[in-house]
């Protein structure tokens, strides 16, 4: 394996561990919450779409709404 493969694998393992730890807090998070969690873990929209089995455009729409909501909270 080259360095890029190892870095990618390590990143995905960190995401899996974080999701397992958060899974104890929320038994059945909504799709929007799942998207928010994955985005907070620095996954790209295309990666989130692949993980959740949704289209990239749907993920981008949800992320846009989340960013808008965060701006309004400030």
C-alpha positions in Angstrom: 0.0 0.0 0.0 1.2 3.5 -0.7 1.0 6.5 1.6 -2.3 7.8 0.0 -4.0 4.4 0.6 -2.9 4.3 4.2 -4.0 7.9 4.9 -7.4 7.2 3.3 -7.8 4.0 5.3 -6.8 5.7 8.5 -9.3 8.5 7.9 -12.1 6.1 7.3 -11.2 4.1 10.4 -11.4 7.4 12.5 -14.8 8.1 11.0 -16.0 4.6 11.8 -14.8 4.9 15.4 -16.4 8.3 15.8 -19.7 7.0 14.4 -19.6 4.0 16.8 -19.0 6.3 19.7 -21.8 8.7 18.7 -24.2 5.8 18.0 -24.6 5.2 21.7 -25.9 8.7 22.2 -28.5 8.5 19.4 -30.2 5.2 18.6 -31.9 6.3 15.4 -30.6 9.6 14.1 -32.5 11.3 11.3 -31.1 11.4 7.8 -30.3 15.1 8.3 -28.5 14.4 11.6 -26.5 11.6 9.9 -25.4 14.0 7.1 -24.5 16.6 9.7 -22.4 14.0 11.7 -20.6 12.8 8.6 -19.9 16.4 7.4 -18.5 17.3 10.8 -16.1 14.4 10.4 -14.8 16.1 7.3 -16.3 13.7 4.7 -16.9 15.1 1.3 -20.5 15.3 0.0 -19.8 12.5 -2.5 -18.5 10.2 0.2 -21.5 11.0 2.4 -23.8 10.2 -0.5 -22.1 6.9 -1.1 -22.3 5.9 2.6 -26.0 6.8 3.0 -27.1 5.6 -0.5 -28.5 9.0 -1.5 -27.7 11.2 -4.5 -25.0 13.8 -4.3 -27.5 16.6 -5.1 -29.7 15.5 -2.2 -26.7 15.6 0.2 -25.6 19.0 -1.1 -29.1 20.3 -0.6 -29.2 19.1 3.0 -25.7 20.5 3.7 -26.7 23.9 2.3 -29.7 23.9 4.6 -27.5 23.0 7.6 -25.0 25.8 6.8 -27.9 28.2 6.5 -29.3 27.2 9.8 -25.9 27.6 11.5 -25.5 31.1 10.0 -29.0 32.1 11.4 -28.1 30.8 14.9 -25.2 33.3 15.1 
